[in-house]
Amino acid sequence: MWSIKFIVVFVLFVSSSALPHTNILKNNPVLTSDEDAYLTVPELITKYGYPVEEHHVTTSDGYILTLHRIPHGKNSDTVSDRVVFLQHGLLCSSADWIITGPTHGLGYLLADEGYDVWMGNGRGNHQSRNHTSLDPDKDSAFWQFSWHEIGAIDVPTMIDHVLEVTGQTSLYHIGHSQGTTTFYVMTSMHPEYNAKVKAHFSLAPVAFMNHMTSPLMHILAFWSGPIDLLAQLIGINEFLPNNEFMAMVGDVLCADDDITQFLCTNALFAICGFSPNEMNATILPVLTGHTPAGASVNQLMHYAQEINSGTFRQFDFGLENLDKYGSLTPPPYDLDLITTPIYLLYSHNDWMAGEVDVVKLYEKLGDTCEGKFLIADGAFNHLDYLYGIQAPELVYNKVISLMARH
C-alpha cells in the first residue's frame, strides 16, 4: 500500500493549486438521514407537487435507458410545445437536476417557466443499469463502453423518443460536464441531429482536457503501474473505487471532520472538486442517496486519454486501433460538422473544464458557438452548476434568458 499512497500523495502534491485548503462547513451539523435520499426520482418529483412520467427506451445494442419527464409546472396543467432535454454528467443521473429542490433544481425551474422537461440517463448509471441480454453484475461485456457510446447511441435514441412522444421536430438541449461531451459526440458523429436541437447549452464544457486540474483524473492519466493494481483501486469494469483508496484520498485532501470527509471520500466530489461557499450542507444527506450514480471504468479512462493526448478524439484501444479505426491512432471528432447554436458557460475554479480548454473549444467550434460566458463567482466549481447555492442566479437565469432567443 505504500507505493499506492506515494502515487496518490505525489499527484495530489503536484496538483495542490486545485485543492480547497479550507475546513469547509465545519460549523454545520453532522450529516443526518433525509427521506429524500431514499426516494426514487419519480417519488421525489411527486413529493414536491410536480407531475412526472418515467419512460424506457432500448438502444440498438440492447441497453435499456430510463428517462424522467416533468411535462409542466406545478401551477399549470398545460403541456408546452417547448421541449428541453437535460443530460447529466459523469457519475450523475437525472436525479441531479432535481435533488436541490423546487427553488434550486433546474428541472423544476424549467417546468415552472413553461417547458416540457425531459431528463435522460446514459447507460451504466443506476437509472439505466439494464440490458436486454447482459447482466451488469455478471457480464463484463455490459461495461465495454465509454462516453463515446453514450453520445453516439444513447443520446440520439433518447432524443428520438422525446420527439416522437411530444410530436415536436426539435428541442433544446442542456448538458453538464459529460453531458456536454456526449452532445459534441452526437452532433459530430450524426450531423443530422443538429437539426433536431434548437440550441445547446454547455454547463462546464468538457472536450479538450489537458489543462484540467482534478487530482484523481491526473492519477489515472499519470498511472504507469500494473493494470491489475489500478483495477483493484477503481474497479475492473464498473467504476467502484476501493474504500481504502478513497479513505486515503480523504486523509490527503481534507481535514478530519464529518462533512469534508464525506465530500473527499465521495468519488464524484473527489474527482470534480467543491466550492466551500456554494455547498449547502443540508442537501448532503440527499446527495449520499443519489450520487455517485455509477459509470464504466472506460468513461474515466477515456477522459484520462484526453488529458494525455490534448485532443478530442475517440477511445484509444492501443494495438487494436488499426482493426477498429483503420489507423494507429483514434480519429478526432470533427467539430466542423456541428451546426447547432451553442452557448458555453464556464468558470475559473473548475477542476474538470479548464478555462484554457474551454477557450480552445470555443475557437474550434467557430461561428456555431454563439457565446461563451464566464461565471462571475471566481470560486465557482464543476459541481456548483448542479448543487451551488447561487446556481439559479449565476447560471440558470442566464440559460433561460438565452433559450428565449431560439
Order of alpha helices (4+ residues) and beta strands (2+ residues): alpha-alpha-beta-beta-beta-alpha-beta-alpha-beta-alpha-beta-alpha-alpha-alpha-alpha-alpha-alpha-alpha-alpha-beta-alpha-beta-alpha-alpha
